[in-house]
Amino acid sequence: MVILFIGDIFGRTGRNLIKENLSRIKEENSVDLIIANGENSAGGVGITKEIYEDLLSYGIDVITLGNHAWAQKKIFDFIDDADRLVRPANYPQGTPGKPYVIVEVNGRKAVIINMCGRVFMDCIECPFKTIESLLSEIGDNAEIKILDFHAEATSEKIAMGWFLDGRITAVLGTHTHVQTADERILPKGTGYITDVGMTGPLNSVLGVKKDIIIKKFISSLPGRFEAEEDSGQMNAVLLRIDENNHVSHIKRLNLV
């Protein structure tokens, strides 16, 4: 089985990249399951129902979120009915939305879990304790287990990789919008990368217009962020899953 995981889709540029390139990438790599982080897909913050439906129509099977999950207030109108949308599992019990989604692909079931880190981010439930509980809950209901760990600190992501090595199929970092060059298969078979990167504006500061961020650094004054729009870049990883549900190959994609 081949899984494509797409890094944070940022704004209109990121959505257009998916629309224009996804079917070709899927065909060229014989992809069976496509997962994407969509928490920045609506103008750089959050997601709307219309964008969620558009991304599914482009060929994405499951969309994960992150710390900007609630930025678009109308998300509360549809998140409970969105059966391919996954919000961070370590928000408190009773939070709207699904902490994981199980899909069947080629006779095998895959669970996609979303989790936020806590270092330099909002303090929510412990991701390590939460994933432990979720794995017990999921049990044998899914053979393939993919975690989108949406976190800031590289140390927290690396620690999660080692914590879960051999227990899930892959730990894939998102959030920093910069693709890291440390993709590997851990000793017990878990695929790992600290950050998949961003699918969005290339000539920007993490997707935002350069001048706005430069001015903020120089002046220390707040400013309204605006998504840059250009030809963009698409960051992703390809995972080949063997019959033991371990990653046999992991490859970064960086399309400019």
C-alpha positions as CSV (number, residue, x, y, z in Angstrom):
1,M,0.0,0.0,0.0
2,V,1.2,3.5,-0.8
3,I,0.1,6.5,1.3
4,L,0.6,10.1,0.4
5,F,0.6,12.6,3.2
6,I,0.5,16.3,2.2
7,G,1.9,19.0,4.4
8,D,-0.1,22.0,5.7
9,I,-2.3,23.3,2.8
10,F,-2.0,27.1,3.0
11,G,-4.7,29.4,1.5
12,R,-5.7,29.6,-2.1
13,T,-2.2,28.9,-3.4
14,G,-2.1,25.6,-1.6
15,R,-5.6,24.6,-2.7
16,N,-4.8,25.4,-6.3
17,L,-1.7,23.2,-6.1
18,I,-3.7,20.3,-4.9
19,K,-6.4,20.8,-7.6
20,E,-3.8,21.0,-10.4
21,N,-1.3,18.3,-9.3
22,L,-2.9,15.7,-7.1
23,S,-4.4,13.4,-9.7
24,R,-1.1,13.2,-11.6
25,I,0.9,12.5,-8.4
26,K,-1.5,9.8,-7.4
27,E,-1.3,8.1,-10.8
28,E,2.5,8.4,-11.1
29,N,3.1,6.9,-7.6
30,S,0.2,4.4,-7.5
31,V,-1.2,6.0,-4.3
32,D,-3.9,4.2,-2.4
33,L,-4.7,6.7,0.4
34,I,-4.2,10.5,0.5
35,I,-4.1,12.4,3.7
36,A,-3.6,16.1,4.0
37,N,-3.3,18.7,6.8
38,G,-5.9,21.4,6.0
39,E,-5.9,23.6,9.1
40,N,-4.5,26.6,7.1
41,S,-6.5,26.0,4.0
42,A,-8.9,29.0,4.5
43,G,-6.9,32.1,3.9
44,G,-4.1,30.7,6.1
45,V,-6.2,30.0,9.2
46,G,-8.8,27.3,9.7
47,I,-11.1,25.5,7.2
48,T,-14.6,26.0,5.9
49,K,-17.2,23.5,4.8
50,E,-16.8,24.6,1.2
51,I,-13.1,24.2,1.3
52,Y,-13.4,20.8,3.1
53,E,-15.7,19.6,0.3
54,D,-13.5,21.0,-2.4
55,L,-10.4,19.2,-1.1
56,L,-12.2,15.9,-0.9
57,S,-13.4,16.4,-4.5
58,Y,-9.7,16.9,-5.6
59,G,-9.0,13.4,-4.3
60,I,-7.9,13.8,-0.7
61,D,-9.4,11.0,1.5
62,V,-8.8,12.4,5.0
63,I,-8.1,15.9,6.2
64,T,-6.4,16.6,9.5
65,L,-6.4,19.9,11.5
66,G,-4.3,21.5,14.3
67,N,-4.1,24.5,16.6
68,H,-6.1,26.7,14.1
69,A,-8.9,24.2,13.9
70,W,-11.4,26.6,15.4
71,A,-10.3,29.8,13.5
72,Q,-13.3,29.7,11.2
73,K,-16.3,29.9,13.5
74,K,-18.6,28.2,11.1
75,I,-16.7,25.0,11.6
76,F,-18.9,24.2,14.5
77,D,-21.9,24.0,12.1
78,F,-20.4,21.0,10.2
79,I,-17.5,19.4,12.0
80,D,-19.6,16.7,13.7
81,D,-21.0,15.6,10.3
82,A,-17.7,15.7,8.5
83,D,-16.7,12.1,8.5
84,R,-13.3,12.6,6.8
85,L,-12.2,15.5,9.0
86,V,-9.9,14.9,12.1
87,R,-9.4,17.4,14.8
88,P,-6.6,17.2,17.5
89,A,-7.5,14.3,19.8
90,N,-6.0,15.9,22.9
91,Y,-8.6,18.6,23.3
92,P,-10.8,18.0,26.3
93,Q,-13.5,15.4,26.3
94,G,-16.7,16.7,24.7
95,T,-14.9,18.8,22.1
96,P,-16.8,18.7,18.7
97,G,-15.4,16.7,15.9
98,K,-13.6,13.4,15.5
99,P,-10.2,12.6,17.2
100,Y,-9.6,9.9,14.6
101,V,-11.0,8.5,11.4
102,I,-10.9,4.9,10.2
103,V,-11.0,4.2,6.5
104,E,-10.8,0.9,4.6
105,V,-8.3,0.7,1.7
106,N,-7.6,-2.4,-0.3
107,G,-9.0,-4.7,2.4
108,R,-7.0,-3.1,5.2
109,K,-8.3,-0.5,7.7
110,A,-6.2,2.6,8.4
111,V,-6.8,4.9,11.3
112,I,-5.7,8.6,11.0
113,I,-5.1,10.4,14.3
114,N,-4.5,14.1,14.8
115,M,-2.7,15.4,17.9
116,C,-1.3,18.8,18.9
117,G,2.0,19.3,20.8
118,R,2.2,21.4,24.0
119,V,5.7,23.0,23.8
120,F,5.4,26.6,22.7
121,M,1.7,26.0,22.0
122,D,-1.6,26.1,23.8
123,C,-1.6,23.9,26.9
124,I,-4.1,21.1,26.2
125,E,-4.2,17.5,27.3
126,C,-0.9,15.5,27.2
127,P,-0.4,14.1,23.7
128,F,1.6,11.1,25.0
129,K,-1.1,10.0,27.5
130,T,-3.8,10.8,24.9
131,I,-2.3,8.6,22.2
132,E,-1.8,5.8,24.7
133,S,-5.4,5.9,25.5
134,L,-6.5,6.1,21.9
135,L,-4.4,3.1,20.8
136,S,-6.1,1.1,23.5
137,E,-9.5,2.3,22.3
138,I,-8.7,1.6,18.7
139,G,-7.2,-1.8,19.4
140,D,-7.4,-4.2,16.4
141,N,-10.0,-2.1,14.6
142,A,-7.3,-0.8,12.3
143,E,-4.1,-2.4,11.1
144,I,-2.4,0.8,9.8
145,K,-2.1,3.7,12.2
146,I,-1.0,7.1,11.1
147,L,-0.4,10.1,13.5
148,D,-0.3,13.7,12.3
149,F,1.6,15.3,15.2
150,H,1.0,19.0,14.9
151,A,3.7,20.5,17.1
152,E,6.2,23.3,17.3
153,A,9.2,21.8,19.1
154,T,11.4,19.3,17.2
155,S,12.3,17.6,20.5
156,E,8.6,16.9,21.3
157,K,8.1,15.4,17.8
158,I,11.2,13.3,18.0
159,A,10.3,12.0,21.4
160,M,6.8,11.0,20.1
161,G,8.4,9.1,17.3
162,W,10.5,7.1,19.7
163,F,7.6,6.7,22.1
164,L,5.5,5.1,19.3
165,D,8.2,3.2,17.4
166,G,6.9,-0.3,16.5
167,R,3.4,0.6,17.9
168,I,2.0,2.6,15.0
169,T,2.8,2.8,11.3
170,A,4.0,6.4,11.0
171,V,4.5,9.6,13.0
172,L,4.4,12.6,10.7
173,G,5.1,16.1,12.0
174,T,3.2,19.2,10.8
175,H,2.8,22.8,11.9
176,T,6.2,24.5,11.2
177,H,5.6,24.8,7.4
178,V,9.3,24.0,6.8
179,Q,10.1,20.5,5.4
180,T,12.8,18.7,7.4
181,A,15.3,16.4,5.9
182,D,15.2,13.7,8.6
183,E,12.7,11.2,7.1
184,R,13.6,7.7,8.3
185,I,12.3,4.4,9.4
186,L,12.8,3.9,13.1
187,P,14.3,0.6,14.3
188,K,11.0,-1.1,15.0
189,G,9.4,-0.2,11.7
190,T,7.7,3.2,12.3
191,G,8.1,5.8,9.6
192,Y,9.0,9.2,10.9
193,I,9.7,12.8,9.8
194,T,9.8,15.9,12.0
195,D,7.9,18.1,9.6
196,V,6.3,17.3,6.3
197,G,6.3,21.0,5.3
198,M,3.8,23.3,3.6
199,T,1.8,23.2,0.5
200,G,1.3,26.9,-0.3
201,P,3.2,30.1,-1.2
202,L,6.9,29.6,-1.8
203,N,7.9,33.3,-1.7
204,S,6.5,34.1,1.7
205,V,7.2,33.7,5.4
206,L,5.5,30.4,6.2
207,G,2.7,31.4,3.8
208,V,2.2,35.0,4.9
209,K,3.2,38.1,2.9
210,K,6.9,38.8,3.5
211,D,6.6,42.6,4.2
212,I,4.0,42.0,6.9
213,I,6.2,39.6,8.9
214,I,9.4,41.7,8.4
215,K,7.6,44.8,9.7
216,K,6.4,42.9,12.7
217,F,9.9,41.7,13.5
218,I,11.4,45.2,13.1
219,S,8.6,47.1,15.0
220,S,7.4,44.5,17.5
221,L,3.9,45.8,16.7
222,P,1.0,43.5,15.8
223,G,-0.3,43.3,12.3
224,R,-3.0,41.6,10.3
225,F,-1.6,38.5,8.5
226,E,-2.4,38.1,4.9
227,A,-1.8,35.0,2.8
228,E,0.7,35.4,0.0
229,E,-0.3,34.1,-3.4
230,D,2.2,32.8,-5.9
231,S,3.0,29.7,-7.9
232,G,3.8,27.9,-4.7
233,Q,5.4,24.7,-3.5
234,M,3.9,21.3,-2.6
235,N,5.5,19.4,0.3
236,A,4.5,15.8,1.1
237,V,5.8,12.4,2.0
238,L,5.2,9.0,0.3
239,L,5.0,6.0,2.5
240,R,5.1,2.4,1.3
241,I,3.5,0.1,3.8
242,D,4.4,-3.6,3.9
243,E,2.3,-6.6,4.8
244,N,3.2,-6.2,8.5
245,N,1.8,-2.7,8.4
246,H,5.3,-1.2,8.8
247,V,6.9,1.4,6.6
248,S,9.2,-0.2,4.1
249,H,10.1,3.1,2.3
250,I,9.6,6.8,3.1
251,K,10.3,9.5,0.5
252,R,10.0,13.3,0.7
253,L,8.3,15.3,-2.1
254,N,9.1,18.9,-2.7
255,L,7.5,20.2,-5.9
256,V,8.1,23.8,-6.8
